Amino acid sequence: MKYMLLVCGDDTADASAMAPVEPWVEELSAERGVRLHGHRLRLPADAVTVRVRDGEVLRTDGPFAETKEYVAGYDILECATLEEAVEAAARHPVASVGAMEVRPFWEDEDAEGGIRRLEAELTAAVRDHDVDRAMACYAPDAEVFPPAGGAEQRGVAALRKAAELRCSAAAGPVEREVHDLRIRVDESIAFGHALVRTRAALTDGGRVDTTERVTTGYRLAGDRWLIVHQHTSAANDASAVTRNEEGRS
């Protein structure tokens, strides 16, 4: 489960003897892989508080409430238990002069499932030569890098042109198979790594049968995931896909 650590400073505390934060960050990030990310915040004097009353936007310079304690930064941890998150918070240097609020994320969404459904939708669109349906899987500013020798496509317009060209060259349905898809999700951003096999008959009488390593970046846009980055390269382990299929036949 993910936990938000709100790092709370105290204006009245003497922080001159406080240990540096960098070793804590290094241990939890690089060594233990518990800290996903975090950042410092500017002082409360730089804050702006916004309220809307009777349709009018009210802006106040300064924090929401005047208090000696203030949120100085945040860290996002992924821990097995609350106790593990509390232990990590207790080792943060600011805990010795301020306070650390440990709060679990509200986790009621199936992010990985949403990404897998997106990939299934793209596979169905490619099979049916449905360019509009395929483009709906990509963000407007998506960047796609095909294998060596292919032209980079920036934005949906360029991506659509390339997709239409591929569709015109195919004589029938295009089989797209995603193998060994591994997904790493971090809030609104995710990365996927997979082997993608593409097979199709061509209008010139030839056939396509390629297996490529595809690395994909996803971004959560509202309530659905979209592809924002896609990089394709030759797959050194392509034979594994063939062996798996032969084992099923």
N, C-alpha and C positions, 0 to 999 in steps of 0.2 A: 504494500500500500504506500501511496505517496503522502508525505507530510510537509506542511509549510512551517518553517521556523521563522517567526517574526523576531528579528534582533532588536531589542528595545534598549536604547541608551538612557542614561540618567544625567541630567544637567548638573545635579548636585554631587555626583560621584567623582572621585579623583581617579582618572584612568591612566595616570602617568606610569604606574607599575604593571599595567595590563600586558599580558603576553601578546605577541603578534598573532594575527589571524591566519597568516599564510600557511604555517605548518598544519593547522587544523584543516584548512581547505585541501592541502596536498594529500593528507592522510585519507580523508573521506572521499576525495574525488579519484585520484590516481591509484591509491593503494587498495582501498576497500570498495570503490565503485558505488558508494551509497549516495553521495551528493551529486545530483543531476546538474544543477546550476544555481546561481544566486548572484546578488549584486548589492553594492552599497547604494544608499539613497542620500540625496542632498539633505541639508539640515531643514528643520521645520520652517525656518524663516523663508525658505525658497518655495514653500508649498502654496498652492492656491486651492481654496475650498469653494465648491460650486453647489448652489442650491437652486431649485426652481420652485417659485411660489406664485400661484395664480397666473401661470404661463410666463412669468418674468424670470430671466436668468439672473441670479444674484451671485456675484463673485466677490470673495473675500481673500485678501492676501494673508497667508499664514495657515496654520494647521486647523483641523476640525475642532480640536479642543485644546485649551491651554493647560499643559501639564508638564511636570518636570521630566516625565518619561515620554519617549517618543520612539517611533519605528525608524531605526537607522539603516536597516537593510533586511534582506530576506535570503533564505536558502531553501531549496526544495530537495528533500531526501526521499529515497525509496528504501523502506525498511520492512522487514518481515513482521515486526510487532511495534506497538506503541512504546514498549519498554526500550527497544533498540533506538528509537528516535529520541526518547528522553535522555538516554545515555549519551548520544551524540551531542544533544543540545547542552548537556551539563559540561561537556568538555570544550565548548566554545569559549574563547577568552572573554567575550562580553558578558557571559553569565556571571563572572566574578565581580562585575561592577554595575551591571544592569539586570536585564531579565530576558529570557527566551520563551516566547509563547509557541507551543507545539500544537499544531492543529491539523487533523487529518483532512485530506481532500474528500470532496463529495464524489464518490466513484459509483456512478450508476449507468455508465455508458460502455458499450462494447466497441472500443476504438479499433482493435485489430479486426474484429468481425466486419466493421464498416469498410476497412481497406480491402479485405478479401472480397467483399461484395462488389467493390469498385473494380477490382481486377477481373472478376467474373463478368461484369457488365462490358468491360473493354473487350474481353475475349469473344463475347456474343456479338458485339458490334463489328469486330474484325471479320468474324465468320460470315456475317450477312452483308458485308460491304456497306454497312450503314455508317457513313462518314459523320453525319450529324450526331448520331448516338455516341460515336467514338470521341468526337470533339468535346462532348459534354463531360467527359471524364478528365479533361485537362483544364487548368486555370488559364485565364486569358493571357497571362504573361509567362506561360510555360516555356522552358528551354529543353530541347530534345537533341541529344548528340548520338547520331547513328554510328555504326561501325566505321573503322578507318576508311577514308575515301568518300564518305557521304557528307553532304552539306548539313551544317548545323541549322536547326529550325528554331527560330525565336518567335514566340507568339503563335496564337491559334491560326492566324491567316496562313503563315508559312507551313505550319503543321498540317492544315487542311489540304493545301496544295500537294504536299508529299503523299498524304493518305489517298487522295483521289487518283494520283498517278499509280500508286501500288494497286489500288482496286481495279483500275482499267487494264492492268497487266494480268490479272488473275482470271482464269476461265470459269471458276466455280467457287464454292465455299473455301475459305481460308481457315485451316486448322491452327489454332494457337493454343499451346499447352504450357501452363506455368508449373514448373517443378521446383521443389525445395525452396519455397517462398519463406523467407525469414523476415520478420517485421520488428522494428524497434520504435515504440511510440513514446513521445515526450510532449504531453499536452497537445498543442495545436500543430506540432510538426512530427513527421514520422519518416523513417527510411526503410526501404525494402530491398532485399537481395534475392534474386531468383535466376534459374535457368529457364529460358523461354524457347520452346521449339515451335517453328513455323513451317507448315507444309501446305503446298497449293499447286494445282496445275496451272500452267500459263497459257495465254492465248496463242503464243507462238509454237505450242506443242511441247515445250519443256516443262520441267518441274522444279519447285523450290523445296528444299528440306534443310533448314538451318537450325542450329541450336546456339544460342548466344547468352552471355551473362549480362543481365540487366540490373542496374542499380537505379532505384526510383526514390525520389523525394516527394512526400505528400504534405499538403497543408489543409488544415480543417477550415473550411469556408462556411460559416453559419452552422448548419447541421449535417454537412456532408464533407467527405474528403475529396480532394482533387489532386491530380498529378501536377507538380510544379517543375520537376526536373527529372530527366531520364537519360541515362548514359548506357550505351550498349557496346559491348566488346566481345571479342572471340572467347568462347568458353573452352578452357583447357580440360574441363571435366565433362564435356558433352557426351562422351561415351557412356557415362553413368545413366543418362536418360534412356538410351537405347537398350542398355542391359536391363533396366527396370521394366521397360515395356515388353522385352522378350520374355522376362520372367512371368509376366501376367498373361501372355498369350498361350 
